Amino acid sequence: DNYLIQTQEMVELFPNFWASHNMLGFYYWKHSEYEKAIKLLEKALELNYSPLHISTLGYLYAKNGDKKQAQEMLSKLVQLNKKISVASFNYFIIMSVFRAT
């Protein structure tokens, strides 16, 4: 798969660029390889602390059965919302998994 090869190369070439980790993480998410996706998105969050990465990680933790980590991501969104405005869909991304289970 060319996309996989290219995004893996991006991570190797630009290890400190959050978007490369994000793109490869989304690839693995799409292919239900949640553990690989989580690892990459944790790195993306480390490089770029944003509501998108927090909510995506929360969703993936929940999909992977780690409700405690998912709840921690919800708490991080609440804390971040005290500093910046966090759109409600960020909370919904995580909550959608809780409602489905």
C-alpha atoms as a printed R data frame, in Angstrom:
    type eleno elety resid chain resno       x      y      z
1   ATOM     1    CA   ASP     A     1   0.000  0.000  0.000
2   ATOM     2    CA   ASN     A     2   1.646  3.236 -1.178
3   ATOM     3    CA   TYR     A     3   0.008  5.399  1.481
4   ATOM     4    CA   LEU     A     4   1.374  3.185  4.252
5   ATOM     5    CA   ILE     A     5   4.876  3.234  2.780
6   ATOM     6    CA   GLN     A     6   4.837  7.001  2.294
7   ATOM     7    CA   THR     A     7   3.548  7.784  5.777
8   ATOM     8    CA   GLN     A     8   6.061  5.400  7.360
9   ATOM     9    CA   GLU     A     9   8.800  7.233  5.461
10  ATOM    10    CA   MET     A    10   7.422 10.573  6.691
11  ATOM    11    CA   VAL     A    11   7.682  9.399 10.302
12  ATOM    12    CA   GLU     A    12  11.279  8.305  9.695
13  ATOM    13    CA   LEU     A    13  12.239 11.525  7.899
14  ATOM    14    CA   PHE     A    14  10.337 13.894 10.194
15  ATOM    15    CA   PRO     A    15  10.212 12.255 13.641
16  ATOM    16    CA   ASN     A    16   9.435 15.565 15.370
17  ATOM    17    CA   PHE     A    17   6.628 16.587 13.030
18  ATOM    18    CA   TRP     A    18   3.306 15.744 14.689
19  ATOM    19    CA   ALA     A    19   1.406 15.441 11.403
20  ATOM    20    CA   SER     A    20   3.501 12.513 10.192
21  ATOM    21    CA   HIS     A    21   2.645 10.520 13.329
22  ATOM    22    CA   ASN     A    22  -0.958 11.646 13.048
23  ATOM    23    CA   MET     A    23  -1.328 10.511  9.435
24  ATOM    24    CA   LEU     A    24   0.204  7.089 10.066
25  ATOM    25    CA   GLY     A    25  -1.877  6.719 13.223
26  ATOM    26    CA   PHE     A    26  -5.052  7.432 11.275
27  ATOM    27    CA   TYR     A    27  -4.017  4.821  8.718
28  ATOM    28    CA   TYR     A    28  -3.761  2.190 11.446
29  ATOM    29    CA   TRP     A    29  -7.016  3.395 13.026
30  ATOM    30    CA   LYS     A    30  -8.790  2.943  9.676
31  ATOM    31    CA   HIS     A    31  -7.423 -0.603  9.515
32  ATOM    32    CA   SER     A    32  -8.502 -1.358 13.129
33  ATOM    33    CA   GLU     A    33  -4.914 -1.699 14.327
34  ATOM    34    CA   TYR     A    34  -5.661  0.298 17.455
35  ATOM    35    CA   GLU     A    35  -2.487 -0.403 19.427
36  ATOM    36    CA   LYS     A    36  -0.289  0.855 16.581
37  ATOM    37    CA   ALA     A    37  -2.573  3.845 16.090
38  ATOM    38    CA   ILE     A    38  -2.483  4.678 19.799
39  ATOM    39    CA   LYS     A    39   1.301  4.626 19.949
40  ATOM    40    CA   LEU     A    40   1.576  7.020 17.005
41  ATOM    41    CA   LEU     A    41  -1.148  9.347 18.227
42  ATOM    42    CA   GLU     A    42   0.406  9.466 21.690
43  ATOM    43    CA   LYS     A    43   3.538 10.773 19.981
44  ATOM    44    CA   ALA     A    44   1.485 13.262 17.950
45  ATOM    45    CA   LEU     A    45  -0.095 14.510 21.194
46  ATOM    46    CA   GLU     A    46   3.324 14.820 22.794
47  ATOM    47    CA   LEU     A    47   4.464 16.959 19.854
48  ATOM    48    CA   ASN     A    48   1.233 18.961 19.494
49  ATOM    49    CA   TYR     A    49  -1.067 19.116 22.507
50  ATOM    50    CA   SER     A    50  -4.445 19.698 20.890
51  ATOM    51    CA   PRO     A    51  -8.110 18.789 21.417
52  ATOM    52    CA   LEU     A    52  -8.057 16.746 18.203
53  ATOM    53    CA   HIS     A    53  -5.298 14.461 19.441
54  ATOM    54    CA   ILE     A    54  -6.762 14.172 22.925
55  ATOM    55    CA   SER     A    55 -10.206 13.217 21.627
56  ATOM    56    CA   THR     A    56  -8.822 10.840 19.012
57  ATOM    57    CA   LEU     A    57  -6.722  9.084 21.634
58  ATOM    58    CA   GLY     A    58  -9.711  8.886 23.957
59  ATOM    59    CA   TYR     A    59 -11.740  7.270 21.203
60  ATOM    60    CA   LEU     A    60  -8.997  4.759 20.414
61  ATOM    61    CA   TYR     A    61  -8.428  3.900 24.067
62  ATOM    62    CA   ALA     A    62 -12.149  3.221 24.436
63  ATOM    63    CA   LYS     A    63 -12.292  1.156 21.219
64  ATOM    64    CA   ASN     A    64  -9.309 -0.822 22.485
65  ATOM    65    CA   GLY     A    65 -11.111 -1.514 25.785
66  ATOM    66    CA   ASP     A    66  -9.130  0.893 27.972
67  ATOM    67    CA   LYS     A    67 -11.998  2.887 29.487
68  ATOM    68    CA   LYS     A    68  -9.769  4.336 32.220
69  ATOM    69    CA   GLN     A    69  -7.438  5.971 29.679
70  ATOM    70    CA   ALA     A    70 -10.444  7.154 27.670
71  ATOM    71    CA   GLN     A    71 -11.869  8.821 30.763
72  ATOM    72    CA   GLU     A    72  -8.485 10.414 31.421
73  ATOM    73    CA   MET     A    73  -8.623 11.960 27.944
74  ATOM    74    CA   LEU     A    74 -12.086 13.350 28.747
75  ATOM    75    CA   SER     A    75 -10.608 14.911 31.883
76  ATOM    76    CA   LYS     A    76  -7.790 16.427 29.830
77  ATOM    77    CA   LEU     A    77 -10.353 18.002 27.514
78  ATOM    78    CA   VAL     A    78 -12.196 19.485 30.488
79  ATOM    79    CA   GLN     A    79  -8.942 20.925 31.847
80  ATOM    80    CA   LEU     A    80  -7.913 22.264 28.446
81  ATOM    81    CA   ASN     A    81 -11.334 23.876 28.044
82  ATOM    82    CA   LYS     A    82 -10.464 26.091 31.018
83  ATOM    83    CA   LYS     A    83  -7.650 27.604 28.911
84  ATOM    84    CA   ILE     A    84  -9.028 27.481 25.387
85  ATOM    85    CA   SER     A    85 -12.417 26.771 23.865
86  ATOM    86    CA   VAL     A    86 -12.796 23.051 23.139
87  ATOM    87    CA   ALA     A    87 -15.527 22.216 20.614
88  ATOM    88    CA   SER     A    88 -18.211 19.873 21.901
89  ATOM    89    CA   PHE     A    89 -17.594 17.340 19.128
90  ATOM    90    CA   ASN     A    90 -14.243 16.547 20.783
91  ATOM    91    CA   TYR     A    91 -16.120 15.232 23.809
92  ATOM    92    CA   PHE     A    92 -18.648 13.444 21.604
93  ATOM    93    CA   ILE     A    93 -15.901 11.494 19.798
94  ATOM    94    CA   ILE     A    94 -14.995  9.750 23.034
95  ATOM    95    CA   MET     A    95 -18.528  9.532 24.414
96  ATOM    96    CA   SER     A    96 -19.778  7.852 21.246
97  ATOM    97    CA   VAL     A    97 -17.794  4.736 22.136
98  ATOM    98    CA   PHE     A    98 -19.149  4.688 25.693
99  ATOM    99    CA   ARG     A    99 -22.696  4.923 24.378
100 ATOM   100    CA   ALA     A   100 -22.124  2.097 21.890
101 ATOM   101    CA   THR     A   101 -20.936 -0.325 24.550
